[in-house]
């Protein structure tokens, strides 16, 4: 991953599995992303949802891909 920050949330998911499926779609489209979750290290998945983040310049395209999933 490059030095550019991945800061734009393109989707919020109820669990890590759904976020990782969407992340796979972005990866197939060559869009870098990260999954971010406030889930106490996986011990409490209901804390705040799981976010999928991308670079600002990829946000529009990534958002369309995530919504179509």
Order of alpha helices (4+ residues) and beta strands (2+ residues): beta-alpha-beta-beta-alpha
